[in-house]
Amino acid sequence: MRSPFLGVTHTSSLMLSCLATHAALLHFAGVSRTPSERKLSGVFQQNVVQGSPLTMGLPASVRVPHSRKNGVAREVLEAVGYDVLIGAGQDVWTVATRQMSGCLIVALQGHPEYDAPTLLLEYRRDVQQFQLGRREDHPDIPVDYLDLASVDLLARYRERCVAARRAGKPTAAFPYDDVMWRVTSPWKSTASVLYGNWVNEVCRRSELPPRRRGNRAR
């Protein structure tokens, strides 16, 4: 029988993101992700637990993108020994940690690594799947990500898409360029601090020189 600690006995820390997090939770703790009725997509305000090396330098709350159809609830995560460091409510958590056989597991269910247009590109892909008949429902516009003008533009485009599909007619091209120039990424500073803190923690655990605070995370 394979050990549940396989892969963590000879490393100081593992950082896992999204699908890798769900796979690791299944492997390490026997926890399966649960599908949601609607895709969770947008930028969500979340609380930060202070006092951890990973959250050092972060404000009390941050905004981080999420984009997923499946998830693990916070209460389930905490029941198997993880501490949520950045999150809001049961369904929206971004960073959780657990010590396992001397290794710090850092599990991410959000996407601080996303560039500004990533959510828009994913939304366009999902809209195209609807237009091609590969999904029955039109996707929801990402939450708290775009300005009002962009939301209004995409809402009107959605109406045209739904009407065109019912009529069996093609739809005009997705208005990507009209929206893209308005998109920002307010979570980038959070990502830089978070990843920089993790690198420093790896260095500390590995007895290596810490990353300089003046250097930018890449």
N, CA, C and O of each residue as an XYZ file, in Angstrom:
872
protein
N       0.843     -1.200      0.000
C       0.000      0.000      0.000
C       0.874      1.245      0.000
O       1.850      1.323      0.746
N       0.530      2.205     -0.825
C       1.316      3.437     -0.915
C       1.120      4.278      0.327
O       0.010      4.391      0.846
N       2.209      4.868      0.801
C       2.123      5.734      1.969
C       1.427      7.037      1.611
O       1.669      7.587      0.537
N       0.552      7.550      2.505
C      -0.092      8.838      2.234
C       0.892      9.994      2.276
O       0.578     11.099      1.834
N       2.098      9.738      2.815
C       3.102     10.789      2.912
C       4.099     10.753      1.762
O       5.081     11.495      1.765
N       3.849      9.889      0.775
C       4.742      9.780     -0.375
C       4.919     11.139     -1.046
O       3.941     11.798     -1.399
N       6.170     11.551     -1.220
C       6.440     12.809     -1.899
C       6.676     13.987     -0.973
O       7.038     15.069     -1.435
N       6.477     13.797      0.346
C       6.660     14.933      1.259
C       7.739     14.674      2.301
O       8.023     15.546      3.122
N       8.344     13.494      2.282
C       9.310     13.167      3.327
C      10.701     13.729      3.048
O      11.540     13.740      3.948
N      10.967     14.190      1.842
C      12.307     14.680      1.515
C      12.269     16.090      0.936
O      13.159     16.477      0.178
N      11.257     16.845      1.287
C      11.185     18.234      0.824
C      10.675     19.111      1.956
O       9.903     18.655      2.799
N      11.102     20.363      1.977
C      10.722     21.256      3.074
C       9.324     21.815      2.918
O       8.653     22.099      3.910
N       8.870     21.979      1.661
C       7.538     22.543      1.446
C       7.054     22.220      0.042
O       7.842     22.134     -0.900
N       5.750     22.045     -0.080
C       5.098     21.867     -1.379
C       4.039     22.947     -1.527
O       3.221     23.143     -0.628
N       4.048     23.648     -2.656
C       2.959     24.568     -2.975
C       2.170     23.966     -4.127
O       2.727     23.643     -5.176
N       0.871     23.819     -3.920
C      -0.009     23.180     -4.897
C      -1.110     24.147     -5.287
O      -1.602     24.905     -4.450
N      -1.499     24.124     -6.562
C      -2.481     25.081     -7.054
C      -3.651     24.387     -7.732
O      -3.464     23.533     -8.597
N      -4.859     24.763     -7.330
C      -6.107     24.386     -7.994
C      -6.250     22.877     -8.178
O      -6.486     22.169     -7.199
N      -6.116     22.366     -9.397
C      -6.296     20.939     -9.656
C      -5.294     20.107     -8.874
O      -5.634     19.029     -8.385
N      -4.072     20.589     -8.749
C      -3.058     19.876     -7.974
C      -3.442     19.825     -6.502
O      -3.199     18.824     -5.828
N      -4.039     20.900     -6.005
C      -4.522     20.916     -4.624
C      -5.594     19.860     -4.418
O      -5.555     19.117     -3.438
N      -6.549     19.790     -5.331
C      -7.624     18.808     -5.201
C      -7.076     17.380     -5.274
O      -7.530     16.501     -4.542
N      -6.105     17.154     -6.153
C      -5.499     15.829     -6.258
C      -4.740     15.475     -4.980
O      -4.805     14.337     -4.514
N      -4.026     16.439     -4.414
C      -3.260     16.195     -3.193
C      -4.182     15.934     -2.005
O      -3.886     15.077     -1.172
N      -5.296     16.663     -1.917
C      -6.239     16.432     -0.824
C      -6.836     15.031     -0.906
O      -7.075     14.392      0.118
N      -7.071     14.562     -2.114
C      -7.581     13.203     -2.290
C      -6.515     12.184     -1.885
O      -6.811     11.198     -1.211
N      -5.275     12.434     -2.303
C      -4.186     11.497     -2.021
C      -3.802     11.486     -0.547
O      -3.681     10.420      0.057
N      -3.610     12.676      0.037
C      -3.120     12.768      1.402
C      -4.209     12.538      2.454
O      -3.942     11.976      3.516
N      -5.438     12.976      2.153
C      -6.476     12.974      3.189
C      -7.755     12.239      2.794
O      -8.680     12.134      3.599
N      -7.817     11.730      1.564
C      -9.017     11.032      1.133
C     -10.212     11.936      0.933
O     -11.354     11.479      0.983
N      -9.961     13.223      0.705
C     -11.026     14.207      0.528
C     -11.271     14.434     -0.959
O     -10.348     14.781     -1.696
N     -12.500     14.242     -1.398
C     -12.854     14.459     -2.800
C     -13.473     15.835     -2.990
O     -14.225     16.307     -2.136
N     -13.163     16.469     -4.093
C     -13.769     17.761     -4.398
C     -15.233     17.563     -4.782
O     -15.644     16.475     -5.187
N     -16.009     18.636     -4.647
C     -17.443     18.590     -4.915
C     -17.776     19.540     -6.059
O     -17.364     20.700     -6.022
N     -18.509     19.086     -7.074
C     -18.897     19.988     -8.170
C     -19.929     21.011     -7.721
O     -20.787     20.722     -6.887
N     -19.835     22.214     -8.287
C     -20.793     23.281     -8.004
C     -21.825     23.364     -9.122
O     -21.570     22.938    -10.248
N     -22.977     23.910     -8.803
C     -24.021     24.062     -9.806
C     -23.594     25.047    -10.886
O     -23.850     24.825    -12.069
N     -22.949     26.123    -10.484
C     -22.442     27.122    -11.419
C     -20.946     27.305    -11.186
O     -20.462     27.140    -10.066
N     -20.231     27.640    -12.229
C     -18.801     27.885    -12.105
C     -18.553     29.114    -11.236
O     -19.209     30.142    -11.399
N     -17.610     28.999    -10.322
C     -17.200     30.131     -9.495
C     -16.110     30.880    -10.245
O     -15.003     30.367    -10.413
N     -16.415     32.081    -10.692
C     -15.461     32.850    -11.487
C     -15.550     34.320    -11.105
O     -16.633     34.905    -11.098
N     -14.399     34.914    -10.787
C     -14.380     36.327    -10.438
C     -13.252     36.636     -9.475
O     -12.369     35.812     -9.236
N     -13.300     37.837     -8.930
C     -12.293     38.301     -7.974
C     -13.004     38.513     -6.638
O     -13.956     39.289     -6.555
N     -12.540     37.818     -5.587
C     -13.267     37.767     -4.328
C     -12.458     38.351     -3.178
O     -11.275     38.053     -3.013
N     -13.129     39.195     -2.379
C     -12.523     39.767     -1.179
C     -12.428     38.681     -0.117
O     -13.401     37.972      0.141
N     -11.250     38.551      0.504
C     -11.030     37.502      1.494
C     -10.232     38.025      2.674
O      -9.442     38.961      2.549
N     -10.454     37.403      3.820
C      -9.757     37.788      5.048
C      -8.412     37.086      5.141
O      -8.253     35.952      4.689
N      -7.448     37.780      5.734
C      -6.090     37.259      5.891
C      -5.817     36.993      7.361
O      -6.007     37.877      8.196
N      -5.375     35.788      7.689
C      -4.976     35.451      9.049
C      -3.545     35.936      9.263
O      -2.620     35.493      8.582
N      -3.376     36.841     10.206
C      -2.058     37.402     10.484
C      -1.266     36.460     11.393
O      -1.834     35.614     12.084
N       0.057     36.628     11.375
C       0.909     35.854     12.271
C       1.599     34.679     11.618
O       2.465     34.057     12.234
N       1.237     34.355     10.379
C       1.909     33.272      9.660
C       3.051     33.846      8.820
O       2.925     34.961      8.315
N       4.154     33.125      8.655
C       5.227     33.595      7.768
C       4.742     33.826      6.349
O       5.304     34.659      5.638
N       3.710     33.106      5.918
C       3.226     33.251      4.546
C       2.393     34.509      4.339
O       2.280     34.992      3.212
N       1.808     35.048      5.402
C       0.955     36.236      5.255
C       1.640     37.506      5.753
O       1.022     38.570      5.793
N       2.899     37.400      6.128
C       3.625     38.571      6.608
C       3.658     39.663      5.531
O       4.043     39.406      4.391
N       3.249     40.884      5.906
C       3.251     41.988      4.959
C       1.958     42.163      4.191
O       1.819     43.131      3.443
N       1.002     41.252      4.355
C      -0.299     41.383      3.685
C      -1.271     42.166      4.560
O      -1.188     42.096      5.786
N      -2.196     42.913      3.948
C      -3.215     43.623      4.726
C      -4.238     42.655      5.302
O      -4.164     41.449      5.064
N      -5.197     43.188      6.065
C      -6.197     42.346      6.728
C      -7.127     41.644      5.745
O      -7.673     40.587      6.060
N      -7.311     42.216      4.565
C      -8.127     41.566      3.539
C      -7.514     41.828      2.170
O      -6.886     42.861      1.939
N      -7.709     40.866      1.264
C      -7.140     40.957     -0.082
C      -8.174     40.463     -1.084
O      -9.135     39.787     -0.716
N      -7.969     40.805     -2.350
C      -8.821     40.316     -3.437
C      -8.006     39.367     -4.302
O      -6.895     39.691     -4.722
N      -8.575     38.176     -4.568
C      -7.865     37.152     -5.322
C      -8.832     36.499     -6.313
O      -9.990     36.259     -5.973
N      -8.370     36.208     -7.537
C      -9.237     35.544     -8.517
C      -9.507     34.081     -8.166
O      -8.661     33.393     -7.594
N     -10.708     33.629     -8.525
C     -11.059     32.209     -8.476
C     -11.702     31.854     -9.809
O     -12.379     32.678    -10.424
N     -11.482     30.623    -10.246
C     -12.068     30.165    -11.503
C     -12.137     28.644    -11.465
O     -11.159     27.970    -11.790
N     -13.295     28.095    -11.067
C     -13.393     26.642    -10.930
C     -14.842     26.196    -10.872
O     -15.733     26.950    -10.482
N     -15.051     24.962    -11.268
C     -16.374     24.339    -11.225
C     -16.479     23.370    -10.060
O     -17.573     22.930     -9.709
N     -15.339     23.038     -9.461
C     -15.294     22.107     -8.337
C     -14.552     22.745     -7.167
O     -13.772     23.678     -7.353
N     -14.798     22.241     -5.972
C     -14.116     22.807     -4.825
C     -14.197     21.912     -3.604
O     -14.948     20.937     -3.572
N     -13.405     22.267     -2.598
C     -13.444     21.608     -1.292
C     -13.839     22.667     -0.273
O     -13.192     23.710     -0.177
N     -14.889     22.408      0.481
C     -15.384     23.375      1.446
C     -14.397     23.578      2.592
O     -13.633     22.675      2.934
N     -14.422     24.748      3.167
C     -13.492     25.078      4.241
C     -13.638     24.132      5.432
O     -12.629     23.696      5.985
N     -14.854     23.804      5.838
C     -15.048     22.939      6.997
C     -14.475     21.544      6.754
O     -13.967     20.907      7.677
N     -14.557     21.078      5.520
C     -13.979     19.781      5.172
C     -12.458     19.863      5.245
O     -11.803     18.956      5.759
N     -11.908     20.946      4.733
C     -10.457     21.159      4.732
C      -9.925     21.207      6.162
O      -8.924     20.566      6.481
N     -10.596     21.966      7.015
C     -10.145     22.102      8.401
C     -10.305     20.804      9.178
O      -9.543     20.539     10.108
N     -11.283     19.998      8.808
C     -11.509     18.725      9.493
C     -10.368     17.743      9.288
O     -10.188     16.829     10.093
N      -9.586     17.919      8.210
C      -8.450     17.029      7.951
C      -7.122     17.709      8.274
O      -6.067     17.269      7.815
N      -7.176     18.784      9.065
C      -5.957     19.349      9.625
C      -5.351     20.548      8.943
O      -4.239     20.947      9.289
N      -6.051     21.149      7.970
C      -5.518     22.328      7.298
C      -5.984     23.607      7.982
O      -7.102     23.676      8.494
N      -5.129     24.611      7.988
C      -5.470     25.941      8.505
C      -5.621     26.901      7.332
O      -4.698     27.051      6.531
N      -6.766     27.545      7.227
C      -6.998     28.505      6.148
C      -6.369     29.839      6.522
O      -6.688     30.411      7.564
N      -5.478     30.333      5.675
C      -4.800     31.605      5.920
C      -5.447     32.763      5.160
O      -5.425     33.903      5.626
N      -6.019     32.476      3.998
C      -6.699     33.501      3.203
C      -8.012     32.892      2.710
O      -8.012     31.896      1.987
N      -9.127     33.501      3.108
C     -10.400     32.941      2.680
C     -11.587     33.760      3.156
O     -11.450     34.693      3.947
N     -12.766     33.383      2.649
C     -14.018     34.036      3.043
C     -15.136     33.008      2.934
O     -15.405     32.501      1.846
N     -15.790     32.696      4.049
C     -16.888     31.744      4.026
C     -16.411     30.327      3.793
O     -15.228     30.025      3.950
N     -17.342     29.456      3.415
C     -17.043     28.041      3.233
C     -16.427     27.725      1.871
O     -15.552     26.866      1.766
N     -16.884     28.414      0.834
C     -16.512     28.033     -0.525
C     -15.322     28.794     -1.093
O     -14.644     28.296     -1.992
N     -15.062     29.989     -0.584
C     -13.992     30.822     -1.156
C     -12.816     30.886     -0.189
O     -12.793     31.706      0.729
N     -11.861     30.027     -0.404
C     -10.590     30.129      0.311
C      -9.463     30.006     -0.714
O      -9.571     29.259     -1.687
N      -8.397     30.739     -0.485
C      -7.302     30.782     -1.451
C      -6.069     30.047     -0.964
O      -5.428     29.343     -1.745
N      -5.717     30.192      0.315
C      -4.498     29.573      0.835
C      -4.805     28.822      2.131
O      -5.438     29.359      3.040
N      -4.344     27.568      2.199
C      -4.437     26.778      3.426
C      -3.145     25.994      3.588
O      -2.507     25.626      2.601
N      -2.756     25.736      4.840
C      -1.494     25.038      5.090
C      -1.681     23.901      6.085
O      -2.620     23.883      6.881
N      -0.758     22.961      6.007
C      -0.725     21.846      6.957
C       0.691     21.312      7.033
O       1.357     21.152      6.010
N       1.152     21.035      8.244
C       2.430     20.367      8.428
C       2.227     18.870      8.243
O       1.323     18.284      8.839
N       3.066     18.250      7.417
C       2.922     16.824      7.153
C       4.300     16.187      7.047
O       5.038     16.431      6.092
N       4.636     15.375      8.032
C       5.904     14.651      8.017
C       7.099     15.589      7.787
O       8.016     15.272      7.029
N       7.067     16.751      8.458
C       8.149     17.715      8.343
C       8.070     18.622      7.139
O       8.925     19.490      6.964
N       7.060     18.441      6.304
C       6.886     19.255      5.094
C       5.704     20.200      5.274
O       4.654     19.792      5.769
N       5.867     21.452      4.878
C       4.771     22.414      4.909
C       3.996     22.326      3.598
O       4.512     22.690      2.542
N       2.760     21.844      3.668
C       1.904     21.796      2.484
C       1.187     23.138      2.366
O       0.503     23.565      3.295
N       1.344     23.794      1.232
C       0.651     25.059      0.960
C      -0.329     24.793     -0.175
O       0.077     24.605     -1.322
N      -1.608     24.777      0.145
C      -2.652     24.461     -0.829
C      -3.356     25.736     -1.279
O      -3.832     26.517     -0.455
N      -3.416     25.937     -2.578
C      -4.096     27.098     -3.152
C      -5.329     26.639     -3.927
O      -5.238     25.746     -4.770
N      -6.474     27.244     -3.645
C      -7.675     26.964     -4.423
C      -8.062     28.172     -5.281
O      -8.920     28.068     -6.158
N      -7.429     29.309     -5.025
C      -7.600     30.482     -5.875
C      -6.433     30.607     -6.828
O      -5.601     29.705     -6.926
N      -6.370     31.735     -7.538
C      -5.351     31.907     -8.574
C      -4.651     33.264     -8.466
O      -4.846     34.120     -9.329
N      -3.843     33.478     -7.425
C      -3.099     34.735     -7.343
C      -2.102     34.904     -8.479
O      -1.643     36.016     -8.740
N      -1.761     33.804     -9.160
C      -0.767     33.869    -10.249
C      -1.353     34.396    -11.556
O      -0.603     34.656    -12.497
N      -2.669     34.559    -11.639
C      -3.297     34.973    -12.897
C      -2.820     36.359    -13.354
O      -2.590     37.251    -12.537
N      -2.680     36.517    -14.664
C      -2.474     37.837    -15.256
C      -3.830     38.537    -15.362
O      -4.876     37.913    -15.181
N      -3.800     39.827    -15.654
C      -5.029     40.614    -15.709
C      -6.084     40.036    -16.656
O      -7.252     39.973    -16.273
N      -5.730     39.608    -17.879
C      -6.767     39.164    -18.814
C      -7.177     37.702    -18.688
O      -8.036     37.251    -19.446
N      -6.591     36.936    -17.751
C      -6.827     35.493    -17.735
C      -8.299     35.142    -17.547
O      -8.824     34.293    -18.267
N      -8.966     35.775    -16.602
C     -10.388     35.483    -16.384
C     -11.216     35.823    -17.618
O     -12.166     35.113    -17.945
N     -10.861     36.902    -18.299
C     -11.585     37.289    -19.508
C     -11.380     36.254    -20.613
O     -12.320     35.912    -21.330
N     -10.156     35.760    -20.747
C      -9.869     34.738    -21.753
C     -10.637     33.440    -21.445
O     -11.147     32.782    -22.353
N     -10.709     33.089    -20.177
C     -11.450     31.881    -19.800
C     -12.947     32.068    -20.051
O     -13.632     31.152    -20.504
N     -13.437     33.262    -19.750
C     -14.857     33.543    -19.994
C     -15.163     33.468    -21.491
O     -16.180     32.897    -21.886
N     -14.295     34.037    -22.323
C     -14.484     33.972    -23.770
C     -14.504     32.515    -24.241
O     -15.331     32.147    -25.076
N     -13.610     31.695    -23.718
C     -13.590     30.271    -24.072
C     -14.913     29.599    -23.709
O     -15.454     28.822    -24.498
N     -15.435     29.896    -22.517
C     -16.697     29.281    -22.086
C     -17.869     29.765    -22.941
O     -18.779     28.993    -23.243
N     -17.848     31.040    -23.328
C     -18.894     31.566    -24.216
C     -18.847     30.852    -25.561
O     -19.889     30.500    -26.114
N     -17.659     30.640    -26.083
C     -17.514     29.951    -27.368
C     -18.022     28.519    -27.283
O     -18.589     28.001    -28.244
N     -17.820     27.879    -26.139
C     -18.356     26.527    -25.952
C     -19.881     26.536    -26.012
O     -20.487     25.607    -26.547
N     -20.499     27.574    -25.468
C     -21.956     27.724    -25.538
C     -22.398     27.951    -26.987
O     -23.377     27.359    -27.441
N     -21.681     28.800    -27.701
C     -22.033     29.102    -29.086
C     -21.922     27.867    -29.987
O     -22.671     27.723    -30.953
N     -20.981     26.982    -29.657
C     -20.779     25.769    -30.448
C     -21.710     24.637    -30.027
O     -21.682     23.558    -30.617
N     -22.526     24.877    -29.021
C     -23.454     23.853    -28.562
C     -22.826     22.801    -27.674
O     -23.404     21.733    -27.473
N     -21.639     23.090    -27.135
C     -20.948     22.116    -26.287
C     -21.293     22.269    -24.814
O     -20.847     21.476    -23.986
N     -22.079     23.274    -24.485
C     -22.629     23.431    -23.145
C     -24.021     24.033    -23.281
O     -24.287     24.809    -24.200
N     -24.901     23.671    -22.364
C     -26.293     24.092    -22.474
C     -26.533     25.503    -21.946
O     -27.366     26.235    -22.480
N     -25.810     25.881    -20.907
C     -26.040     27.178    -20.268
C     -24.976     28.182    -20.685
O     -23.814     27.831    -20.888
N     -25.396     29.442    -20.809
C     -24.424     30.506    -21.069
C     -23.676     30.795    -19.776
O     -24.305     30.879    -18.721
N     -22.351     30.952    -19.819
C     -21.586     31.192    -18.586
C     -21.914     32.538    -17.954
O     -22.337     33.474    -18.631
N     -21.710     32.615    -16.644
C     -21.897     33.871    -15.920
C     -20.681     34.770    -16.111
O     -19.554     34.287    -16.221
N     -20.914     36.069    -16.150
C     -19.816     37.033    -16.226
C     -19.023     36.976    -14.922
O     -19.636     36.971    -13.854
N     -17.688     36.934    -14.958
C     -16.896     36.885    -13.726
C     -17.280     38.000    -12.747
O     -17.478     39.148    -13.144
N     -17.380     37.648    -11.485
C     -17.856     38.552    -10.434
C     -16.772     39.555    -10.026
O     -15.612     39.185     -9.844
N     -17.153     40.809     -9.887
C     -16.294     41.864     -9.319
C     -14.918     41.919     -9.995
O     -13.889     42.095     -9.344
N     -14.938     41.764    -11.301
C     -13.696     41.735    -12.074
C     -13.622     42.881    -13.072
O     -12.544     43.420    -13.325
N     -14.762     43.254    -13.637
C     -14.813     44.252    -14.692
C     -15.547     45.504    -14.236
O     -16.322     45.467    -13.280
N     -15.300     46.608    -14.921
C     -16.036     47.832    -14.609
C     -17.466     47.736    -15.160
O     -17.792     46.825    -15.922
N     -18.300     48.684    -14.762
C     -19.716     48.628    -15.120
C     -19.939     48.666    -16.630
O     -20.824     47.983    -17.145
N     -19.139     49.462    -17.337
C     -19.283     49.550    -18.785
C     -19.007     48.202    -19.452
O     -19.709     47.812    -20.385
N     -17.988     47.496    -18.974
C     -17.642     46.192    -19.546
C     -18.702     45.147    -19.212
O     -19.048     44.320    -20.055
N     -19.218     45.184    -17.985
C     -20.272     44.247    -17.591
C     -21.513     44.455    -18.446
O     -22.139     43.495    -18.894
N     -21.865     45.730    -18.670
C     -23.035     46.032    -19.501
C     -22.826     45.546    -20.934
O     -23.740     44.989    -21.543
N     -21.634     45.754    -21.469
C     -21.326     45.318    -22.827
C     -21.447     43.791    -22.953
O     -22.032     43.281    -23.908
N     -20.885     43.076    -21.973
C     -20.926     41.614    -22.027
C     -22.324     41.073    -21.760
O     -22.693     40.025    -22.291
N     -23.101     41.772    -20.947
C     -24.483     41.350    -20.700
C     -25.304     41.459    -21.984
O     -26.109     40.577    -22.283
N     -25.103     42.538    -22.743
C     -25.821     42.695    -24.018
C     -25.348     41.661    -25.042
O     -26.137     41.157    -25.842
N     -24.059     41.355    -25.005
C     -23.545     40.321    -25.910
C     -24.126     38.953    -25.546
O     -24.431     38.152    -26.430
N     -24.275     38.691    -24.271
C     -24.881     37.432    -23.836
C     -26.303     37.299    -24.363
O     -26.698     36.226    -24.818
N     -27.075     38.380    -24.306
C     -28.446     38.348    -24.822
C     -28.458     38.008    -26.312
O     -29.303     37.240    -26.773
N     -27.517     38.583    -27.059
C     -27.436     38.293    -28.494
C     -27.037     36.835    -28.732
O     -27.537     36.191    -29.655
N     -26.123     36.315    -27.885
C     -25.691     34.925    -28.028
C     -26.852     33.968    -27.808
O     -27.054     33.031    -28.580
N     -27.618     34.213    -26.740
C     -28.744     33.327    -26.421
C     -29.791     33.371    -27.530
O     -30.321     32.338    -27.941
N     -30.082     34.587    -28.010
C     -31.075     34.730    -29.074
C     -30.597     34.057    -30.356
O     -31.383     33.402    -31.040
N     -29.317     34.211    -30.687
C     -28.776     33.615    -31.909
C     -28.791     32.098    -31.838
O     -29.066     31.434    -32.837
N     -28.504     31.551    -30.694
C     -28.510     30.090    -30.570
C     -29.932     29.541    -30.721
O     -30.141     28.506    -31.354
N     -30.895     30.234    -30.140
C     -32.285     29.793    -30.274
C     -32.740     29.831    -31.730
O     -33.519     28.989    -32.177
N     -32.232     30.832    -32.461
C     -32.617     30.980    -33.858
C     -31.739     30.171    -34.803
O     -31.986     30.121    -36.008
N     -30.709     29.538    -34.244
C     -29.802     28.762    -35.084
C     -28.937     29.614    -35.983
O     -28.554     29.188    -37.072
N     -28.627     30.824    -35.527
C     -27.829     31.745    -36.327
C     -26.478     31.996    -35.651
O     -26.352     31.818    -34.439
N     -25.468     32.409    -36.426
C     -24.163     32.736    -35.829
C     -24.224     34.044    -35.049
O     -25.110     34.871    -35.266
N     -23.267     34.216    -34.138
C     -23.175     35.427    -33.327
C     -21.937     36.217    -33.721
O     -20.937     35.639    -34.146
N     -22.001     37.519    -33.584
C     -20.832     38.353    -33.857
C     -19.678     37.958    -32.934
O     -19.891     37.338    -31.892
N     -18.473     38.318    -33.320
C     -17.285     37.954    -32.554
C     -17.346     38.504    -31.134
O     -17.896     39.579    -30.897
N     -16.786     37.770    -30.211
C     -16.717     38.190    -28.809
C     -15.968     39.522    -28.718
O     -14.912     39.676    -29.332
N     -16.507     40.499    -27.950
C     -15.900     41.850    -27.909
C     -14.683     41.928    -26.998
O     -14.636     42.760    -26.091
N     -13.709     41.076    -27.232
C     -12.537     40.988    -26.356
C     -11.765     42.312    -26.289
O     -11.465     42.811    -25.205
N     -11.452     42.868    -27.451
C     -10.640     44.089    -27.475
C     -11.356     45.269    -26.821
O     -10.705     46.155    -26.267
N     -12.684     45.290    -26.877
C     -13.442     46.389    -26.286
C     -13.420     46.349    -24.761
O     -13.633     47.364    -24.098
N     -13.159     45.160    -24.215
C     -13.151     44.985    -22.757
C     -11.733     44.941    -22.209
O     -11.468     45.457    -21.123
N     -10.826     44.329    -22.951
C      -9.484     44.044    -22.454
C      -8.757     45.290    -21.939
O      -8.072     45.223    -20.919
N      -8.895     46.401    -22.619
C      -8.111     47.579    -22.241
C      -8.558     48.163    -20.906
O      -7.852     48.992    -20.332
N      -9.716     47.747    -20.403
C     -10.202     48.237    -19.104
C      -9.830     47.309    -17.945
O     -10.004     47.676    -16.783
N      -9.324     46.122    -18.245
C      -9.076     45.124    -17.209
C      -7.826     45.464    -16.405
O      -6.812     45.888    -16.961
N      -7.911     45.272    -15.083
C      -6.760     45.487    -14.198
C      -6.539     44.226    -13.358
O      -7.348     43.298    -13.387
N      -5.442     44.208    -12.619
C      -5.136     43.051    -11.763
C      -4.727     43.538    -10.373
O      -3.539     43.551    -10.052
N      -5.695     43.939     -9.544
C      -5.382     44.460     -8.208
C      -4.793     43.422     -7.263
O      -4.340     43.775     -6.174
N      -4.790     42.160     -7.649
C      -4.258     41.104     -6.781
C      -2.763     40.883     -6.974
O      -2.185     40.069     -6.255
N      -2.116     41.561     -7.900
C      -0.710     41.292     -8.223
C       0.220     41.542     -7.031
O       1.152     40.769     -6.812
N      -0.014     42.592     -6.269
C       0.846     42.854     -5.111
C       0.687     41.760     -4.065
O       1.654     41.379     -3.406
N      -0.540     41.252     -3.914
C      -0.778     40.142     -2.991
C       0.014     38.919     -3.429
O       0.654     38.261     -2.608
N      -0.028     38.614     -4.728
C       0.699     37.458     -5.247
C       2.198     37.599     -5.015
O       2.862     36.636     -4.630
N       2.732     38.793     -5.247
C       4.167     39.021     -5.084
C       4.605     38.781     -3.644
O       5.629     38.145     -3.396
N       3.813     39.300     -2.687
C       4.146     39.121     -1.275
C       4.014     37.656     -0.875
O       4.888     37.106     -0.204
N       2.923     37.033     -1.288
C       2.672     35.635     -0.920
C       3.772     34.708     -1.428
O       4.313     33.913     -0.659
N       4.105     34.799     -2.703
C       5.123     33.912     -3.261
C       6.508     34.231     -2.701
O       7.323     33.333     -2.491
N       6.766     35.515     -2.461
C       8.044     35.884     -1.850
C       8.180     35.315     -0.446
O       9.244     34.824     -0.068
N       7.091     35.381      0.331
C       7.097     34.812      1.678
C       7.337     33.301      1.635
O       8.069     32.753      2.459
N       6.709     32.641      0.664
C       6.880     31.192      0.570
C       8.326     30.833      0.227
O       8.887     29.906      0.811
N       8.929     31.556     -0.709
C      10.333     31.302     -1.060
C      11.219     31.482      0.167
O      12.118     30.676      0.409
N      10.970     32.537      0.944
C      11.759     32.758      2.165
C      11.556     31.634      3.173
O      12.496     31.235      3.861
N      10.334     31.124      3.260
C      10.059     30.031      4.190
C      10.765     28.751      3.743
O      11.272     27.994      4.570
N      10.794     28.517      2.440
C      11.531     27.359      1.924
C      13.016     27.491      2.244
O      13.662     26.529      2.660
N      13.545     28.694      2.045
C      14.956     28.938      2.356
C      15.235     28.705      3.834
O      16.234     28.080      4.190
N      14.354     29.207      4.695
C      14.544     29.037      6.135
C      14.534     27.560      6.511
O      15.383     27.107      7.279
N      13.587     26.817      5.978
C      13.481     25.398      6.288
C      14.631     24.592      5.693
O      14.998     23.538      6.214
N      15.191     25.093      4.608
C      16.301     24.392      3.951
C      17.645     24.940      4.378
O      18.683     24.486      3.897
N      17.636     25.924      5.289
C      18.847     26.582      5.779
C      19.635     27.215      4.646
O      20.857     27.091      4.565
N      18.890     27.910      3.755
C      19.497     28.645      2.650
C      19.360     30.140      2.917
O      18.508     30.538      3.711
N      20.191     30.998      2.265
C      20.040     32.446      2.440
C      18.659     32.893      1.985
O      18.197     32.469      0.925
N      17.986     33.744      2.764
C      16.634     34.186      2.388
C      16.639     35.081      1.163
O      17.638     35.726      0.844
N      15.494     35.104      0.482
C      15.300     36.005     -0.651
C      15.285     37.441     -0.150
O      14.664     37.736      0.871
N      15.954     38.325     -0.850
C      15.956     39.736     -0.454
C      14.595     40.350     -0.652
O      13.932     40.101     -1.659
N      14.173     41.156      0.310
C      12.850     41.788      0.222
C      12.755     42.735     -0.963
O      11.660     42.967     -1.474
N      13.868     43.282     -1.409
C      13.832     44.223     -2.524
C      13.640     43.550     -3.866
O      13.277     44.212     -4.838
N      13.875     42.238     -3.945
C      13.733     41.529     -5.215
C      12.271     41.243     -5.509
O      11.496     40.961     -4.595
N      11.900     41.313     -6.749
C      10.528     41.022     -7.121
C      10.361     39.527     -7.354
O      11.232     38.872     -7.926
N       9.214     38.994     -6.898
C       8.920     37.596     -7.165
C       8.644     37.399     -8.646
O       7.990     38.232     -9.273
N       9.127     36.324     -9.199
C       8.923     36.066    -10.627
C       8.046     34.861    -10.816
O       7.757     34.480    -11.951
